[in-house]
Amino acid sequence: MELNFYKYQGTGNDFVMIDNRQDIFPKNDTKLVNFLCDRKFGIGADGLILLENDDATDFKMVYYNADGNESSMCGNGGRCLVAFAKFLNVIEDNCSFIAVDGLHTASVAGGIVSLAMQNVAKIDVFDTYTFLNTGSPHHVQLVENLMHLDVKENGAKLRYGKYGSKGSNINFVAQEGDTTFSVRTYERGVEDETLSCGTGVTAVAIAMHETAKTTSNKITLKTPGGELKVSFEKNGVGYKNIHLVGPATQVFSGIIKV
């Protein structure tokens, strides 16, 4: 079998994209997804995303982690899928799509995608960290010497030790200014540090506002893969009108034998 694919990246968070509107992809083949995401034997990516038909919206997003398992929402993946949909002429500049966590709207202009995220109703604040779900579960923790931190080792300890087999994504944070934070993320499913995480920086922005590290509702997040911006509105005990904004780029396309 030969499979047409496209490779996209959003601030270094990279994805294999497949146009599955004709229902050609064997969606239950975990080993195939894992192979395609393998950086030595396959294409190489943090995850794989299928673009599918949807009766009520412009398209459907089906997201798999690099380990081959279907996963929770991926913010950078959603942004890249919007860029992919525009490339395929499925959409123009604005769209709506359905993902595992529900309905999303987005706009794309000049290679920058603005993605509306789900409202966040609950933020749990503890002495040394904050926990919230922005489509995926996220642990947010301020640390010293962020650039020298072993994210894989320390992230794995929290991902498995604190949150068990289901796990959580782990975000380590340093404040750079009134509205600017640096972020490094350990992603479950990838089981390593990724260069960027969309739901992660969204969680960091909200957590920093909730814990009074900033009073702004427009936050700049610096990741190893580049800059993202998050805006939001405080809504009682929660947050609404949350937008994740940043670049999404097609890197290459090809055919792989599977």
C-alpha positions in Angstrom: 0.0 0.0 0.0 1.2 3.5 -0.8 0.1 6.4 1.3 0.2 10.1 0.4 1.2 12.3 3.3 2.0 15.9 4.2 4.4 17.0 6.9 3.5 20.2 8.9 5.0 21.9 11.9 3.8 24.6 14.3 6.6 26.1 16.3 8.5 22.9 16.0 5.6 20.6 17.0 5.4 18.4 13.9 2.7 16.2 12.4 2.0 13.8 9.6 -1.1 14.9 7.9 -3.3 12.6 5.8 -6.3 13.6 3.7 -8.8 10.9 4.8 -12.0 12.2 3.2 -12.2 9.0 1.2 -11.8 6.9 4.3 -8.6 5.2 3.1 -6.6 5.1 6.3 -6.8 2.0 8.6 -7.7 3.9 11.7 -7.3 1.0 14.2 -3.8 0.1 13.1 -1.8 1.4 16.1 1.4 0.0 14.8 1.1 1.8 11.5 0.6 5.2 13.2 3.6 4.5 15.4 5.7 3.5 12.4 4.7 6.6 10.4 5.7 8.9 13.4 9.0 7.0 14.0 11.9 9.4 13.2 14.3 6.6 12.1 12.1 4.1 10.3 9.1 6.2 9.2 8.4 9.9 8.4 9.0 11.3 11.9 6.5 13.3 13.9 5.1 14.1 17.3 1.7 12.9 16.1 -0.5 12.0 13.1 -3.6 13.8 12.1 -6.4 12.7 9.7 -8.6 15.3 8.0 -12.1 13.8 7.5 -15.5 14.8 6.3 -18.1 16.1 8.8 -21.7 16.8 8.1 -22.1 19.7 10.4 -18.7 21.5 10.1 -16.0 22.0 7.4 -14.0 19.0 8.5 -13.2 16.6 11.3 -9.9 16.3 13.1 -8.7 12.8 14.3 -5.5 13.0 16.3 -3.0 10.2 17.2 0.0 10.5 19.5 3.3 9.2 18.2 2.8 6.0 20.2 -0.1 5.2 17.9 -3.0 5.8 20.3 -5.8 8.2 19.6 -5.5 11.1 22.0 -7.0 14.2 23.5 -6.9 17.6 21.8 -3.7 19.0 20.3 -3.6 22.8 19.9 -0.7 23.0 17.5 -2.0 20.0 15.6 -5.4 21.8 15.2 -3.7 24.9 13.9 -1.6 22.8 11.4 -4.8 21.0 10.3 -6.5 24.3 9.6 -3.5 25.3 7.4 -3.7 21.9 5.7 -7.4 22.3 5.0 -6.7 25.7 3.4 -4.0 24.0 1.3 -6.5 21.4 0.1 -9.1 24.1 -0.7 -11.5 22.6 1.9 -11.7 26.1 3.5 -10.9 29.7 2.7 -9.8 31.9 5.5 -12.3 30.9 8.3 -13.6 27.6 9.3 -15.2 25.4 11.9 -14.3 21.8 12.7 -15.0 19.1 15.1 -12.3 17.5 17.3 -12.3 15.0 20.2 -13.0 17.8 22.6 -15.8 19.4 20.6 -16.4 22.2 18.2 -13.6 24.7 17.2 -13.5 27.7 15.0 -10.3 29.2 13.4 -9.0 31.7 11.0 -5.8 31.7 8.9 -3.9 34.6 7.3 -0.4 34.8 6.0 0.6 31.5 7.5 -0.6 32.5 11.0 -3.5 30.4 12.4 -5.8 31.6 15.2 -7.6 28.7 16.9 -10.4 29.1 19.3 -10.0 26.7 22.2 -12.6 25.2 24.5 -13.7 27.2 27.6 -11.9 26.3 30.8 -14.4 26.0 33.7 -12.0 24.7 36.5 -8.5 25.5 37.5 -7.0 23.7 40.5 -4.3 25.8 42.2 -1.9 24.2 44.6 1.1 25.5 46.6 3.7 24.6 43.9 1.7 23.9 40.7 -1.5 24.4 38.9 -3.6 21.8 37.1 -6.2 22.4 34.4 -7.6 20.9 31.2 -7.4 22.9 28.0 -8.5 20.0 25.8 -5.7 17.9 27.3 -4.7 17.7 31.0 -1.8 20.0 32.0 0.4 20.3 35.1 1.9 23.9 35.2 4.9 24.5 37.4 7.3 27.5 37.8 10.9 26.4 38.1 14.4 27.9 38.5 17.0 27.5 35.7 14.4 26.4 33.1 16.9 26.3 30.3 19.1 23.8 32.2 16.3 21.6 33.4 16.2 17.9 32.4 12.6 18.0 31.1 12.4 14.4 30.0 13.6 13.1 33.4 11.6 15.5 35.6 8.6 15.4 33.4 8.4 11.6 33.3 8.6 11.5 37.1 5.5 13.7 37.4 3.7 12.2 34.4 3.8 8.7 35.8 4.5 9.2 39.5 1.9 11.8 40.3 -0.7 11.1 37.6 -0.5 7.4 37.2 -1.0 5.4 34.0 -3.4 7.9 32.5 -0.9 10.6 33.0 -0.8 14.3 32.3 1.3 16.7 30.2 3.9 18.5 32.3 4.8 22.2 31.7 7.8 23.8 33.3 7.7 27.6 33.3 9.9 30.7 33.8 8.6 34.3 33.9 10.4 36.6 31.5 8.3 39.8 31.8 4.9 41.1 32.8 3.2 39.3 29.9 5.9 36.9 28.7 6.7 33.4 29.9 9.1 30.7 28.7 7.7 27.2 28.6 9.2 23.7 28.2 6.7 20.7 27.9 6.9 17.0 28.5 4.1 15.4 26.4 2.4 12.2 27.3 2.1 9.9 24.3 5.3 11.3 22.9 6.9 10.5 26.3 9.6 13.2 25.8 10.0 16.9 25.6 8.5 18.5 22.5 9.6 21.8 21.0 6.2 23.3 21.6 2.7 22.3 22.9 -0.4 24.3 22.0 -2.7 23.1 24.7 0.3 23.4 27.1 1.0 27.1 26.4 -2.7 27.7 26.6 -2.7 26.1 30.1 0.4 28.1 31.1 -1.2 31.4 30.1 -4.4 30.8 32.0 -2.5 29.4 35.0 -0.2 32.4 35.2 -3.3 34.7 35.1 -5.1 32.6 37.7 -2.2 32.7 40.1 -1.7 36.5 39.6 1.7 36.2 37.9 0.2 38.5 35.3 -2.9 40.7 35.0 -2.9 40.8 31.2 -5.3 38.7 29.1 -2.9 38.6 26.2 0.2 36.4 26.9 3.3 35.7 24.9 4.7 32.2 25.3 8.3 31.4 24.3 8.9 27.7 23.5 12.1 26.0 22.2 10.3 25.9 18.8 9.2 29.5 18.7 6.6 32.0 20.0 2.9 31.6 20.5 0.3 34.0 21.8 -2.7 33.2 23.9 -5.6 35.6 24.6 -8.7 34.9 26.8 -11.4 36.5 28.9 -12.0 35.8 32.6 -15.5 34.3 33.1 -16.3 34.0 36.8 -14.2 31.1 38.1 -13.3 30.0 34.6 -12.1 31.4 31.2 -13.7 31.9 27.8 -12.9 33.2 24.3 -9.5 31.5 24.5 -7.4 31.8 21.3 -4.1 30.2 20.5 -2.2 32.0 17.8 0.9 31.2 15.9 2.5 29.9 12.6 1.7 26.7 10.9 3.9 25.6 8.0 4.0 22.8 5.4 7.5 21.3 5.4 7.2 18.6 2.7 5.0 16.0 1.2 5.5 12.5 -0.3 4.5 8.9 -0.7 5.4 6.2 1.8 5.1 2.5 1.3 3.4 0.8 4.2 
